Amino acid sequence: MALGVRLLLLLALWALVVPARSLREAGDGGWWRPGPGAPAAVAEEECCTVERRANLSYAEFVQHYAFSRPVILQGLTDNSRFRDLCSRQRLLALFGDSVVRLSTANTYSYQKVDLPFQEYVEQMLHPQDPFSMGNDTLYFFGDNNFTEWASLFRHYSPPPFNLLGTIPAYSFGIAGAGSGVPFHWHGPGFSEVIYGRKRWFLYPPAKTPEFHPNKTTLAWLRDTYPALALSARPLECTIHAGEVLYFPDRWWHATLNLETSVFISTFLS
């Protein structure tokens, strides 16, 4: 057999046996890990009910969304450099020894636990137990040491929209499949997914959702959501990598990470 033909055959065989994981990691920053799958309840919604807008102007943002309803923004910033720095390998190299503060996944009384970032990534980024209570569920979603993480945050470009009288503050996090924060509200803000997918559920301020403050979002989706009348269901949508969700002031919202997700929020406080 000619050498050239033999090389072609070897290349073809190699392409067939390359693990799917190595191909996938090229696009997910290495955050997907082999092992038990995510809970079966973790899935995208049947129909996204939050509007997506590309290249939205500031005037349109203020007139149609800033004070009235959420919107998913596309194409406003280029965070490819920040995304590269948020790969699993690079974050562990830069911040593996840094201490991060984890919070429990309940609504009103967050408990805090400090541990090294590497320990969190290597030991706690597993799929959510569907039957764990919120106060037994810990993950990293926003208690950042801004001095220690400044070398990362300076590469992030937030959405170029602000509201009069507010000051932006970052909240960076990484969470496993099935994890999330149950319903709560605060001031307005933006939330961008860097890797993974994050499903959001939102209610306007005048419509308090039905939920238990110590049940996880995954448990709420399993136990409460199916029984809701269509008129009582929240606005909902899955935010993909590179998309930014804006939520107005005092809107109730809950989140559910559909896979290991890296995300950053810009709160306008």
Secondary structure, DSSP 4 states (H G I P E B T S, - for coil): --HHHHHHHHHHHHHHHS-HHHHHHHHHTT---SSSPPPTT----SS--S-EEES--HHHHHHHTTTT--EEEESS---HHHHHHTSHHHHHHHHTTSEEEEEES-SS---EEEEEHHHHHHHH-SPPPTT-BGGG-EEEEEE--TTTTHHHHTT----S---TT--EEEEEEEE-TT----SB--S-EEEEEEESEEEEEEE-TTS-----TTB-HHHHHHHTGGGS-GGGPPEEEEEETT-EEEE-TT-EEEEEESSSEEEEEEEE-
